Amino acid sequence: MKRLILWDHERGSWQYDVFCLLIIAFIFLTPNAWFDKSDKATKSPSATVQSKANTAK
């Protein structure tokens, strides 16, 4: 497990190739919904900051 975490394999070995394939698979096969948080963001904090900035003038 230590070699896996520290990436202690020689380049060109089958372990290195498997790690690289797993990383590439994660990048391309992960659903966009896992990373798209824009629909859950609220607009009230930024509106509050803007309104406070406008009242400070």
PDB file with one MODEL, atoms N, CA, C and O in Angstrom:
MODEL        1
ATOM      1  N   MET A   1       0.824  -1.192   0.000  1.00  0.00           N
ATOM      2  CA  MET A   1       0.000   0.000   0.000  1.00  0.00           C
ATOM      3  C   MET A   1       0.872   1.261   0.000  1.00  0.00           C
ATOM      4  O   MET A   1       0.523   2.275  -0.604  1.00  0.00           O
ATOM      5  N   LYS A   2       2.009   1.173   0.689  1.00  0.00           N
ATOM      6  CA  LYS A   2       2.923   2.317   0.733  1.00  0.00           C
ATOM      7  C   LYS A   2       3.421   2.662  -0.670  1.00  0.00           C
ATOM      8  O   LYS A   2       3.512   3.839  -1.019  1.00  0.00           O
ATOM      9  N   ARG A   3       3.743   1.654  -1.473  1.00  0.00           N
ATOM     10  CA  ARG A   3       4.230   1.908  -2.835  1.00  0.00           C
ATOM     11  C   ARG A   3       3.130   2.513  -3.704  1.00  0.00           C
ATOM     12  O   ARG A   3       3.407   3.300  -4.610  1.00  0.00           O
ATOM     13  N   LEU A   4       1.886   2.143  -3.425  1.00  0.00           N
ATOM     14  CA  LEU A   4       0.764   2.698  -4.182  1.00  0.00           C
ATOM     15  C   LEU A   4       0.593   4.179  -3.867  1.00  0.00           C
ATOM     16  O   LEU A   4       0.422   4.991  -4.776  1.00  0.00           O
ATOM     17  N   ILE A   5       0.637   4.530  -2.599  1.00  0.00           N
ATOM     18  CA  ILE A   5       0.445   5.921  -2.191  1.00  0.00           C
ATOM     19  C   ILE A   5       1.614   6.793  -2.623  1.00  0.00           C
ATOM     20  O   ILE A   5       1.405   7.916  -3.083  1.00  0.00           O
ATOM     21  N   LEU A   6       2.817   6.307  -2.488  1.00  0.00           N
ATOM     22  CA  LEU A   6       3.997   7.098  -2.834  1.00  0.00           C
ATOM     23  C   LEU A   6       4.389   6.999  -4.306  1.00  0.00           C
ATOM     24  O   LEU A   6       5.343   7.641  -4.745  1.00  0.00           O
ATOM     25  N   TRP A   7       3.642   6.183  -5.073  1.00  0.00           N
ATOM     26  CA  TRP A   7       3.886   6.019  -6.513  1.00  0.00           C
ATOM     27  C   TRP A   7       5.329   5.597  -6.723  1.00  0.00           C
ATOM     28  O   TRP A   7       6.092   6.257  -7.430  1.00  0.00           O
ATOM     29  N   ASP A   8       5.689   4.483  -6.096  1.00  0.00           N
ATOM     30  CA  ASP A   8       7.074   4.017  -6.073  1.00  0.00           C
ATOM     31  C   ASP A   8       7.326   2.915  -7.099  1.00  0.00           C
ATOM     32  O   ASP A   8       8.029   1.946  -6.813  1.00  0.00           O
ATOM     33  N   HIS A   9       6.757   3.061  -8.283  1.00  0.00           N
ATOM     34  CA  HIS A   9       6.955   2.055  -9.323  1.00  0.00           C
ATOM     35  C   HIS A   9       7.734   2.672 -10.474  1.00  0.00           C
ATOM     36  O   HIS A   9       7.600   3.860 -10.768  1.00  0.00           O
ATOM     37  N   GLU A  10       8.534   1.864 -11.108  1.00  0.00           N
ATOM     38  CA  GLU A  10       9.315   2.337 -12.259  1.00  0.00           C
ATOM     39  C   GLU A  10       8.395   2.642 -13.427  1.00  0.00           C
ATOM     40  O   GLU A  10       7.384   1.972 -13.639  1.00  0.00           O
ATOM     41  N   ARG A  11       8.761   3.650 -14.168  1.00  0.00           N
ATOM     42  CA  ARG A  11       7.997   4.006 -15.353  1.00  0.00           C
ATOM     43  C   ARG A  11       8.140   2.890 -16.379  1.00  0.00           C
ATOM     44  O   ARG A  11       9.244   2.412 -16.639  1.00  0.00           O
ATOM     45  N   GLY A  12       7.024   2.483 -16.956  1.00  0.00           N
ATOM     46  CA  GLY A  12       7.034   1.412 -17.933  1.00  0.00           C
ATOM     47  C   GLY A  12       6.682   0.060 -17.340  1.00  0.00           C
ATOM     48  O   GLY A  12       6.526  -0.910 -18.081  1.00  0.00           O
ATOM     49  N   SER A  13       6.553  -0.027 -16.033  1.00  0.00           N
ATOM     50  CA  SER A  13       6.143  -1.292 -15.422  1.00  0.00           C
ATOM     51  C   SER A  13       4.630  -1.438 -15.558  1.00  0.00           C
ATOM     52  O   SER A  13       3.930  -0.459 -15.816  1.00  0.00           O
ATOM     53  N   TRP A  14       4.134  -2.637 -15.387  1.00  0.00           N
ATOM     54  CA  TRP A  14       2.696  -2.844 -15.546  1.00  0.00           C
ATOM     55  C   TRP A  14       1.916  -2.138 -14.435  1.00  0.00           C
ATOM     56  O   TRP A  14       0.778  -1.725 -14.659  1.00  0.00           O
ATOM     57  N   GLN A  15       2.500  -1.989 -13.246  1.00  0.00           N
ATOM     58  CA  GLN A  15       1.811  -1.290 -12.168  1.00  0.00           C
ATOM     59  C   GLN A  15       1.638   0.195 -12.507  1.00  0.00           C
ATOM     60  O   GLN A  15       0.586   0.784 -12.261  1.00  0.00           O
ATOM     61  N   TYR A  16       2.679   0.777 -13.069  1.00  0.00           N
ATOM     62  CA  TYR A  16       2.632   2.184 -13.481  1.00  0.00           C
ATOM     63  C   TYR A  16       1.568   2.384 -14.556  1.00  0.00           C
ATOM     64  O   TYR A  16       0.805   3.349 -14.515  1.00  0.00           O
ATOM     65  N   ASP A  17       1.524   1.465 -15.514  1.00  0.00           N
ATOM     66  CA  ASP A  17       0.533   1.549 -16.587  1.00  0.00           C
ATOM     67  C   ASP A  17      -0.883   1.438 -16.042  1.00  0.00           C
ATOM     68  O   ASP A  17      -1.776   2.159 -16.488  1.00  0.00           O
ATOM     69  N   VAL A  18      -1.100   0.546 -15.086  1.00  0.00           N
ATOM     70  CA  VAL A  18      -2.430   0.383 -14.497  1.00  0.00           C
ATOM     71  C   VAL A  18      -2.831   1.641 -13.743  1.00  0.00           C
ATOM     72  O   VAL A  18      -3.975   2.081 -13.850  1.00  0.00           O
ATOM     73  N   PHE A  19      -1.913   2.229 -12.982  1.00  0.00           N
ATOM     74  CA  PHE A  19      -2.216   3.466 -12.267  1.00  0.00           C
ATOM     75  C   PHE A  19      -2.605   4.575 -13.236  1.00  0.00           C
ATOM     76  O   PHE A  19      -3.579   5.294 -13.011  1.00  0.00           O
ATOM     77  N   CYS A  20      -1.848   4.707 -14.302  1.00  0.00           N
ATOM     78  CA  CYS A  20      -2.142   5.745 -15.301  1.00  0.00           C
ATOM     79  C   CYS A  20      -3.507   5.520 -15.947  1.00  0.00           C
ATOM     80  O   CYS A  20      -4.267   6.469 -16.146  1.00  0.00           O
ATOM     81  N   LEU A  21      -3.816   4.278 -16.272  1.00  0.00           N
ATOM     82  CA  LEU A  21      -5.117   3.975 -16.864  1.00  0.00           C
ATOM     83  C   LEU A  21      -6.260   4.262 -15.898  1.00  0.00           C
ATOM     84  O   LEU A  21      -7.318   4.734 -16.315  1.00  0.00           O
ATOM     85  N   LEU A  22      -6.059   3.985 -14.619  1.00  0.00           N
ATOM     86  CA  LEU A  22      -7.094   4.290 -13.627  1.00  0.00           C
ATOM     87  C   LEU A  22      -7.329   5.791 -13.511  1.00  0.00           C
ATOM     88  O   LEU A  22      -8.471   6.236 -13.392  1.00  0.00           O
ATOM     89  N   ILE A  23      -6.268   6.560 -13.546  1.00  0.00           N
ATOM     90  CA  ILE A  23      -6.411   8.011 -13.478  1.00  0.00           C
ATOM     91  C   ILE A  23      -7.134   8.540 -14.705  1.00  0.00           C
ATOM     92  O   ILE A  23      -8.035   9.370 -14.584  1.00  0.00           O
ATOM     93  N   ILE A  24      -6.754   8.076 -15.868  1.00  0.00           N
ATOM     94  CA  ILE A  24      -7.399   8.516 -17.108  1.00  0.00           C
ATOM     95  C   ILE A  24      -8.859   8.080 -17.145  1.00  0.00           C
ATOM     96  O   ILE A  24      -9.721   8.846 -17.576  1.00  0.00           O
ATOM     97  N   ALA A  25      -9.147   6.864 -16.699  1.00  0.00           N
ATOM     98  CA  ALA A  25     -10.531   6.393 -16.651  1.00  0.00           C
ATOM     99  C   ALA A  25     -11.357   7.261 -15.713  1.00  0.00           C
ATOM    100  O   ALA A  25     -12.500   7.595 -16.021  1.00  0.00           O
ATOM    101  N   PHE A  26     -10.785   7.628 -14.568  1.00  0.00           N
ATOM    102  CA  PHE A  26     -11.516   8.490 -13.636  1.00  0.00           C
ATOM    103  C   PHE A  26     -11.818   9.839 -14.269  1.00  0.00           C
ATOM    104  O   PHE A  26     -12.920  10.365 -14.116  1.00  0.00           O
ATOM    105  N   ILE A  27     -10.854  10.399 -14.973  1.00  0.00           N
ATOM    106  CA  ILE A  27     -11.043  11.712 -15.592  1.00  0.00           C
ATOM    107  C   ILE A  27     -12.150  11.673 -16.636  1.00  0.00           C
ATOM    108  O   ILE A  27     -13.009  12.554 -16.661  1.00  0.00           O
ATOM    109  N   PHE A  28     -12.138  10.668 -17.492  1.00  0.00           N
ATOM    110  CA  PHE A  28     -13.075  10.643 -18.613  1.00  0.00           C
ATOM    111  C   PHE A  28     -14.403   9.969 -18.307  1.00  0.00           C
ATOM    112  O   PHE A  28     -15.381  10.221 -19.010  1.00  0.00           O
ATOM    113  N   LEU A  29     -14.477   9.130 -17.294  1.00  0.00           N
ATOM    114  CA  LEU A  29     -15.705   8.398 -17.021  1.00  0.00           C
ATOM    115  C   LEU A  29     -16.499   8.941 -15.835  1.00  0.00           C
ATOM    116  O   LEU A  29     -17.600   8.464 -15.560  1.00  0.00           O
ATOM    117  N   THR A  30     -15.956   9.925 -15.136  1.00  0.00           N
ATOM    118  CA  THR A  30     -16.676  10.517 -14.017  1.00  0.00           C
ATOM    119  C   THR A  30     -17.802  11.393 -14.549  1.00  0.00           C
ATOM    120  O   THR A  30     -17.572  12.223 -15.429  1.00  0.00           O
ATOM    121  N   PRO A  31     -19.017  11.222 -14.030  1.00  0.00           N
ATOM    122  CA  PRO A  31     -20.133  12.052 -14.499  1.00  0.00           C
ATOM    123  C   PRO A  31     -19.919  13.522 -14.158  1.00  0.00           C
ATOM    124  O   PRO A  31     -19.380  13.851 -13.102  1.00  0.00           O
ATOM    125  N   ASN A  32     -20.341  14.394 -15.053  1.00  0.00           N
ATOM    126  CA  ASN A  32     -20.196  15.831 -14.834  1.00  0.00           C
ATOM    127  C   ASN A  32     -20.987  16.301 -13.629  1.00  0.00           C
ATOM    128  O   ASN A  32     -20.624  17.296 -13.001  1.00  0.00           O
ATOM    129  N   ALA A  33     -22.058  15.605 -13.299  1.00  0.00           N
ATOM    130  CA  ALA A  33     -22.891  16.002 -12.166  1.00  0.00           C
ATOM    131  C   ALA A  33     -22.121  15.953 -10.850  1.00  0.00           C
ATOM    132  O   ALA A  33     -22.490  16.645  -9.901  1.00  0.00           O
ATOM    133  N   TRP A  34     -21.083  15.169 -10.774  1.00  0.00           N
ATOM    134  CA  TRP A  34     -20.276  15.102  -9.550  1.00  0.00           C
ATOM    135  C   TRP A  34     -19.548  16.409  -9.300  1.00  0.00           C
ATOM    136  O   TRP A  34     -19.260  16.744  -8.151  1.00  0.00           O
ATOM    137  N   PHE A  35     -19.247  17.150 -10.348  1.00  0.00           N
ATOM    138  CA  PHE A  35     -18.453  18.361 -10.230  1.00  0.00           C
ATOM    139  C   PHE A  35     -19.251  19.636 -10.473  1.00  0.00           C
ATOM    140  O   PHE A  35     -18.778  20.722 -10.142  1.00  0.00           O
ATOM    141  N   ASP A  36     -20.441  19.533 -11.039  1.00  0.00           N
ATOM    142  CA  ASP A  36     -21.253  20.703 -11.352  1.00  0.00           C
ATOM    143  C   ASP A  36     -22.099  21.068 -10.137  1.00  0.00           C
ATOM    144  O   ASP A  36     -23.124  20.442  -9.869  1.00  0.00           O
ATOM    145  N   LYS A  37     -21.664  22.073  -9.417  1.00  0.00           N
ATOM    146  CA  LYS A  37     -22.372  22.494  -8.212  1.00  0.00           C
ATOM    147  C   LYS A  37     -23.076  23.841  -8.420  1.00  0.00           C
ATOM    148  O   LYS A  37     -23.546  24.436  -7.451  1.00  0.00           O
ATOM    149  N   SER A  38     -23.157  24.326  -9.645  1.00  0.00           N
ATOM    150  CA  SER A  38     -23.725  25.645  -9.892  1.00  0.00           C
ATOM    151  C   SER A  38     -25.209  25.703  -9.581  1.00  0.00           C
ATOM    152  O   SER A  38     -25.700  26.752  -9.163  1.00  0.00           O
ATOM    153  N   ASP A  39     -25.941  24.613  -9.768  1.00  0.00           N
ATOM    154  CA  ASP A  39     -27.371  24.637  -9.506  1.00  0.00           C
ATOM    155  C   ASP A  39     -27.673  24.647  -8.011  1.00  0.00           C
ATOM    156  O   ASP A  39     -28.780  25.014  -7.617  1.00  0.00           O
ATOM    157  N   LYS A  40     -26.726  24.257  -7.178  1.00  0.00           N
ATOM    158  CA  LYS A  40     -26.942  24.236  -5.742  1.00  0.00           C
ATOM    159  C   LYS A  40     -26.441  25.512  -5.066  1.00  0.00           C
ATOM    160  O   LYS A  40     -26.690  25.725  -3.880  1.00  0.00           O
ATOM    161  N   ALA A  41     -25.752  26.340  -5.799  1.00  0.00           N
ATOM    162  CA  ALA A  41     -25.221  27.573  -5.214  1.00  0.00           C
ATOM    163  C   ALA A  41     -26.347  28.586  -5.039  1.00  0.00           C
ATOM    164  O   ALA A  41     -27.226  28.697  -5.894  1.00  0.00           O
ATOM    165  N   THR A  42     -26.321  29.305  -3.960  1.00  0.00           N
ATOM    166  CA  THR A  42     -27.327  30.336  -3.729  1.00  0.00           C
ATOM    167  C   THR A  42     -26.765  31.678  -4.143  1.00  0.00           C
ATOM    168  O   THR A  42     -25.561  31.919  -4.062  1.00  0.00           O
ATOM    169  N   LYS A  43     -27.646  32.536  -4.584  1.00  0.00           N
ATOM    170  CA  LYS A  43     -27.220  33.856  -5.032  1.00  0.00           C
ATOM    171  C   LYS A  43     -27.353  34.892  -3.927  1.00  0.00           C
ATOM    172  O   LYS A  43     -26.908  36.027  -4.099  1.00  0.00           O
ATOM    173  N   SER A  44     -27.938  34.540  -2.824  1.00  0.00           N
ATOM    174  CA  SER A  44     -28.162  35.524  -1.770  1.00  0.00           C
ATOM    175  C   SER A  44     -26.875  36.038  -1.123  1.00  0.00           C
ATOM    176  O   SER A  44     -26.815  37.230  -0.823  1.00  0.00           O
ATOM    177  N   PRO A  45     -25.839  35.222  -0.886  1.00  0.00           N
ATOM    178  CA  PRO A  45     -24.631  35.801  -0.273  1.00  0.00           C
ATOM    179  C   PRO A  45     -23.972  36.862  -1.139  1.00  0.00           C
ATOM    180  O   PRO A  45     -23.544  37.893  -0.620  1.00  0.00           O
ATOM    181  N   SER A  46     -23.881  36.637  -2.437  1.00  0.00           N
ATOM    182  CA  SER A  46     -23.256  37.648  -3.284  1.00  0.00           C
ATOM    183  C   SER A  46     -24.140  38.887  -3.386  1.00  0.00           C
ATOM    184  O   SER A  46     -23.635  40.008  -3.447  1.00  0.00           O
ATOM    185  N   ALA A  47     -25.457  38.689  -3.406  1.00  0.00           N
ATOM    186  CA  ALA A  47     -26.364  39.833  -3.443  1.00  0.00           C
ATOM    187  C   ALA A  47     -26.260  40.618  -2.142  1.00  0.00           C
ATOM    188  O   ALA A  47     -26.346  41.846  -2.151  1.00  0.00           O
ATOM    189  N   THR A  48     -26.080  39.933  -1.042  1.00  0.00           N
ATOM    190  CA  THR A  48     -25.933  40.608   0.245  1.00  0.00           C
ATOM    191  C   THR A  48     -24.658  41.430   0.270  1.00  0.00           C
ATOM    192  O   THR A  48     -24.662  42.563   0.752  1.00  0.00           O
ATOM    193  N   VAL A  49     -23.586  40.885  -0.236  1.00  0.00           N
ATOM    194  CA  VAL A  49     -22.316  41.606  -0.256  1.00  0.00           C
ATOM    195  C   VAL A  49     -22.429  42.824  -1.151  1.00  0.00           C
ATOM    196  O   VAL A  49     -21.940  43.897  -0.799  1.00  0.00           O
ATOM    197  N   GLN A  50     -23.065  42.674  -2.299  1.00  0.00           N
ATOM    198  CA  GLN A  50     -23.208  43.800  -3.207  1.00  0.00           C
ATOM    199  C   GLN A  50     -24.087  44.884  -2.604  1.00  0.00           C
ATOM    200  O   GLN A  50     -23.785  46.070  -2.742  1.00  0.00           O
ATOM    201  N   SER A  51     -25.163  44.501  -1.941  1.00  0.00           N
ATOM    202  CA  SER A  51     -26.048  45.518  -1.378  1.00  0.00           C
ATOM    203  C   SER A  51     -25.357  46.257  -0.230  1.00  0.00           C
ATOM    204  O   SER A  51     -25.561  47.459  -0.059  1.00  0.00           O
ATOM    205  N   LYS A  52     -24.547  45.554   0.552  1.00  0.00           N
ATOM    206  CA  LYS A  52     -23.805  46.216   1.617  1.00  0.00           C
ATOM    207  C   LYS A  52     -22.768  47.161   1.033  1.00  0.00           C
ATOM    208  O   LYS A  52     -22.527  48.232   1.590  1.00  0.00           O
ATOM    209  N   ALA A  53     -22.155  46.785  -0.073  1.00  0.00           N
ATOM    210  CA  ALA A  53     -21.164  47.645  -0.704  1.00  0.00           C
ATOM    211  C   ALA A  53     -21.831  48.899  -1.260  1.00  0.00           C
ATOM    212  O   ALA A  53     -21.257  49.987  -1.211  1.00  0.00           O
ATOM    213  N   ASN A  54     -23.025  48.747  -1.780  1.00  0.00           N
ATOM    214  CA  ASN A  54     -23.741  49.897  -2.341  1.00  0.00           C
ATOM    215  C   ASN A  54     -24.217  50.840  -1.242  1.00  0.00           C
ATOM    216  O   ASN A  54     -24.279  52.050  -1.463  1.00  0.00           O
ATOM    217  N   THR A  55     -24.550  50.325  -0.080  1.00  0.00           N
ATOM    218  CA  THR A  55     -25.025  51.185   1.005  1.00  0.00           C
ATOM    219  C   THR A  55     -23.869  51.883   1.714  1.00  0.00           C
ATOM    220  O   THR A  55     -24.083  52.883   2.399  1.00  0.00           O
ATOM    221  N   ALA A  56     -22.657  51.376   1.564  1.00  0.00           N
ATOM    222  CA  ALA A  56     -21.504  51.980   2.228  1.00  0.00           C
ATOM    223  C   ALA A  56     -21.051  53.257   1.538  1.00  0.00           C
ATOM    224  O   ALA A  56     -20.304  54.041   2.124  1.00  0.00           O
ATOM    225  N   LYS A  57     -21.484  53.476   0.322  1.00  0.00           N
ATOM    226  CA  LYS A  57     -21.043  54.671  -0.443  1.00  0.00           C
ATOM    227  C   LYS A  57     -21.600  55.928   0.121  1.00  0.00           C
ATOM    228  O   LYS A  57     -21.330  57.011  -0.400  1.00  0.00           O
TER     229      LYS A  57
ENDMDL
END
